[in-house]
Amino acid sequence: MPSPPSSDHAVLEAAVADLRAIQDAAWPPQVPKTVEYPIEDRTVVGYLRHWATRRPDTVAIDFYGRRITYAEFDDLSDRFAGWLLEQGATAGDRVGVHLANCPQFHIAMLGILKIGGVHVPINPLFREHELIYELNDAGVEILLTQDAFAPMVESVRRDTPLRHVAVTSLSDLLPPVPSVPPPFPVADPATTDWAEIMESPRAEPVATDPDALAVLNYTGGTTGMPKGCEHTQWHMVYTAATATVAGGRRVGETPPVVLGFLPIFWIAGEDFGILYPLLNGGTVVLLTRWDPEAAVTLIERCRVTSMVGTVDNYVELMGLPGFADRDLSTLDNAMAVSFVLKLDPAIRARWRDATGHVLREASYGMTETHTADTITLGFHTGDFDLLSEPVFCGLPVPGTDILVVDEAGVPVPMGESGEIIVRSPSLLTGYYRKPEATAEALRGGWLWTGDIGKLDDRGALHYLARNKEMIKTNGMSVFPSEVEALLLLHPAIQCAAVVPKPDSARGQVPFAFVQLLPDHNVSSDELREWAAQNMAGYKVPTVEVLDTLPMTATGKVRKADLFTLAEEYK
């Protein structure tokens, strides 16, 4: 699809200028309006080397008590880079990292970047056909995999470009006495390749291009196979820097201690579990997976300052026996992601009473933008952010512009819904080897997200739905997020997901799948009757109660499954 003509460009620029003036007036006083970078280097590698020199003894990664300093992180990633060179890897080669959360992921990623290679994080929950697809699509020839996944990798290897596979274990960097119990067995280090990799000579430093392809972050959707989003080291630096500013800090000024348990193969996990602490010369306290007891212990012991988790994670923490007596006073940057449970004033009040700090929504974002596109800090007074129409996403971070447009690409008035488009220094360069998809998504320097949203009178973004999920009933727009929020007001419902269902009379109707709270028993018919009493008639969904909603590896409801399931109901 061609770029908009110059007249359209002028219209968008005029809308941006007007919007920036409104957003400036609403800007939270605790959030810097500009980003100041402590070094001139625009690469992630440059920041690692900077902190390895300036703060060599600062702990970069704490993995169940194994503390890796910045000096050691720099050394180990140099050795991984040296090993890659011994395997014949060169700049531009795609190298796969197929691991659950562990320090080897960080070390491999930085080693790949140090030779100018392309890091390809691969979902550790993939099954055979998914693994074959991604290895072929990215053209991965060298792979670091986990011992638990090695048999599957070997079973598909002949159907992929792989020419070298190395194996590590989660326990290869585990200390003799872990700080909290790890959720995995200890493997014999003699059965993995990690020790041999770390014996490789350190690669000599080479200059890397901040604007060259550095990472392929794969993104899925409701339909179709995943696409590789092309990102650069500068994209990563900008994202981590603006995420820092969005938390009310300046880069490198106050090194954070981050509790990292989101999967780091996922771009949000990469942002907050790797890039954000690294850019700031801080520490990530890394967990292989979520464990509420381990989390609260480490928050206390390591004096954790930052955490990103689902609302469910925070509710689990508050439900721990004796939680009221735990010390979480350092955790002043707690951010929630509303996937299943939604952040509401009651949950926020419980968290504030327990910790003395505000729990807020994390950010709007997507893999194509490298996530972390908006600021929610400063909008919690009177629960303004939670009581406004769901979902409140806040103002764009410095350097990013967000507009809401109609089908012709013309900005709509504030308060009206339309497609969200984003312009940012961290936009994907393109979809890897998919020029048609790239041309459709990137037009005139803007990403057409396919998301539906609106801007309020402060210029803040509100997310309403994915375009594919928006429901048209007799010409009326029904936004799933709104129906879900209303259903969650029912005292028996724990979580809800709404999808469109084809209807011969009305085009589409909303279909809700709900999961009940434990020890609650209410029928689908009763829930529909309640819905009819609590929302406009055209929004009232058909309701089906499920034991559990289908979830992805990254904690999202698998709506693709629900689309299919809804069509099966008569």
C-alpha positions, 0 to 999 in steps of 0.5 A, spaced: 500 500 500 503 506 498 504 512 502 499 517 504 499 523 499 503 530 501 496 533 503 494 527 508 501 528 511 500 535 512 493 533 515 497 528 520 502 533 522 497 538 523 493 533 528 500 531 531 502 539 533 495 540 536 495 534 540 502 535 543 500 542 545 494 538 549 499 533 552 504 538 554 499 541 558 497 534 561 504 532 562 505 529 569 510 533 573 514 527 575 515 525 568 521 528 564 519 531 558 526 529 554 530 523 554 538 524 556 542 519 554 549 518 559 553 516 553 553 517 546 553 510 544 547 508 541 548 500 541 546 495 547 553 493 547 556 500 548 552 500 554 554 493 557 561 496 556 560 502 559 557 499 565 563 494 565 568 499 566 564 504 570 560 499 575 564 493 574 562 490 581 555 492 580 551 485 580 547 485 573 544 479 574 542 475 580 539 468 578 537 464 584 543 467 588 548 466 582 550 474 582 554 476 575 557 483 575 557 487 569 565 485 569 563 478 568 557 479 564 561 483 559 567 477 559 562 472 558 558 475 553 565 476 549 566 469 550 560 467 547 561 472 541 568 468 541 565 461 540 560 464 535 566 466 531 569 459 532 563 456 529 564 461 522 558 466 524 559 473 521 555 479 522 548 479 519 547 471 521 541 469 525 543 465 531 537 462 535 536 462 543 531 457 545 531 458 552 527 459 558 529 465 563 536 464 565 543 468 565 545 464 558 539 468 555 542 474 556 549 472 555 548 469 548 544 475 546 549 480 548 554 475 544 550 475 538 550 483 538 557 483 539 559 480 532 553 484 529 549 478 528 542 477 529 538 475 535 532 470 534 529 469 541 525 462 540 519 460 544 521 455 549 514 452 549 514 451 541 512 444 539 515 441 532 511 444 527 512 451 530 519 450 531 520 448 524 517 454 521 521 459 525 527 456 524 526 456 517 523 463 516 529 466 520 534 462 517 537 460 523 543 456 522 546 456 529 542 455 535 543 455 543 537 450 546 536 447 553 537 440 555 530 439 556 528 441 548 534 438 545 531 431 543 525 435 539 530 440 536 534 434 534 528 430 531 526 436 526 533 438 525 533 435 518 527 440 516 531 446 518 537 450 516 541 448 522 548 446 522 550 447 529 546 446 535 549 447 542 546 445 549 545 448 556 542 447 562 538 452 567 542 449 572 549 451 569 549 457 572 546 455 579 550 457 585 551 451 590 546 454 595 540 457 591 537 463 595 530 460 593 528 453 591 529 453 583 523 450 579 528 445 575 532 439 577 540 440 577 543 437 571 550 434 570 554 440 567 558 435 563 552 433 559 552 440 556 556 445 552 556 451 556 563 450 560 566 449 553 563 455 550 565 459 556 572 456 555 572 460 548 577 466 547 574 473 548 572 476 541 575 482 540 571 488 540 568 491 533 564 497 532 556 495 531 551 499 527 546 501 531 541 501 525 543 494 522 538 489 523 539 486 530 533 482 533 528 478 530 522 478 535 516 474 532 509 476 533 503 472 532 496 474 531 489 472 531 490 468 524 496 467 520 503 465 521 508 469 526 512 474 522 519 476 524 519 484 526 526 487 524 529 491 530 535 494 531 540 496 537 537 503 537 530 501 537 532 497 544 536 503 547 530 508 545 525 503 548 529 502 555 531 509 555 523 512 554 521 506 559 526 509 564 523 516 563 516 513 563 517 511 571 519 518 573 527 517 572 533 519 568 537 514 564 543 511 569 541 516 574 538 511 579 540 504 578 534 499 578 533 493 581 528 489 577 524 482 579 524 479 572 520 473 571 516 475 565 518 470 559 524 474 556 523 471 549 517 475 549 519 482 547 516 485 554 520 480 558 526 483 554 524 490 555 524 489 562 528 483 564 534 485 560 534 492 556 531 496 562 536 494 567 542 494 563 541 501 560 541 503 567 546 499 570 542 496 574 540 489 577 535 484 574 533 479 579 531 473 575 526 467 576 525 462 571 518 462 572 513 466 576 513 463 584 509 468 589 513 466 595 520 466 591 518 473 589 516 476 595 522 473 599 527 476 593 523 483 593 525 483 601 532 480 600 534 484 594 530 490 595 527 490 589 525 497 586 521 495 579 516 489 577 512 488 571 507 483 572 499 481 571 494 483 575 493 476 577 501 476 580 499 482 584 493 478 587 497 472 588 502 476 592 497 479 596 494 472 598 500 469 601 499 468 608 503 473 612 503 478 606 501 484 611 508 483 615 512 483 609 517 489 607 515 491 600 517 498 601 522 499 596 518 496 590 516 503 588 515 502 581 510 496 580 506 496 574 500 491 572 498 488 565 491 487 565 490 480 561 485 476 565 484 480 571 483 487 570 486 492 575 481 496 578 480 501 584 479 495 589 485 491 587 489 498 587 487 500 594 489 493 597 496 494 594 497 501 596 495 499 603 500 493 603 506 496 600 505 504 601 505 504 593 501 505 587 500 500 582 499 502 575 497 499 568 504 498 565 503 501 558 500 500 551 505 497 546 506 491 541 512 487 538 512 492 532 513 498 536 518 494 541 512 496 546 512 501 552 509 506 548 506 510 553 506 513 560 501 512 565 505 514 571 501 521 574 494 519 572 492 515 578 489 521 582 482 519 584 483 513 580 482 517 574 486 512 570 482 506 572 475 509 572 475 512 565 473 508 559 477 501 559 483 501 557 487 507 559 494 507 556 496 514 558 500 519 554 506 517 548 513 517 551 518 522 549 519 522 541 513 518 540 506 520 536 500 516 537 494 518 533 487 515 532 484 515 525 478 513 520 478 508 515 481 514 510 486 515 515 483 522 517 484 524 524 478 523 528 475 528 533 477 527 541 473 522 544 471 518 537 474 511 536 478 509 530 484 505 528 491 507 532 497 509 528 504 510 531 510 513 529 516 512 533 524 511 533 523 504 535 518 502 530 520 495 526 524 496 520 519 491 517 517 484 517 522 480 515 522 477 508 515 480 508 515 486 503 507 486 502 505 485 510 511 491 511 508 495 506 501 494 509 503 496 516 508 501 515 505 507 511 508 514 511 513 513 517 507 511 521 505 504 523 497 502 522 496 498 528 490 494 527 488 496 534 481 500 535 482 506 540 480 513 542 484 519 545 481 523 551 481 531 552 488 530 555 490 527 549 491 520 553 490 514 549 484 509 551 485 502 548 478 499 546 479 492 541 483 489 536 480 491 529 479 483 528 476 483 535 471 489 534 464 486 533 459 489 529 451 488 531 446 491 526 451 496 525 453 498 532 460 497 534 461 493 540 468 493 543 470 486 547 474 490 552 468 494 554 463 488 555 469 484 559 469 490 564 462 490 565 462 482 566 467 483 571 462 487 575 459 480 577 461 477 583 461 470 581 466 472 575 473 471 575 475 473 568 472 474 561 474 474 554 469 476 549 469 474 541 465 476 535 460 470 533 457 470 526 449 471 526 445 471 520 440 476 523 445 481 526 452 480 522 455 478 529 454 478 536 458 478 542 460 471 545 463 471 552 467 466 555 467 466 563 471 463 568 468 463 575 471 464 582 472 458 586 466 456 590 461 460 585 456 456 581 452 460 576 449 458 570 450 461 563 443 463 562 443 467 569 449 470 567 446 473 560 440 475 564 444 479 569 448 482 563 441 484 560 440 488 566 447 491 566 449 493 559 445 496 553 441 491 549 446 490 543 452 489 547 449 483 551 453 477 550 451 469 549 455 467 555 458 460 556 462 458 563 469 454 562 473 451 567 479 455 565 480 460 559 485 458 554 492 462 555 498 463 551 505 462 554 505 469 555 499 470 560 494 472 554 487 469 553 488 465 546 482 468 543 484 465 536 481 458 540 475 462 542 473 465 535 473 457 533 469 455 539 464 460 539 463 458 532 461 451 534 456 453 539 449 453 536 
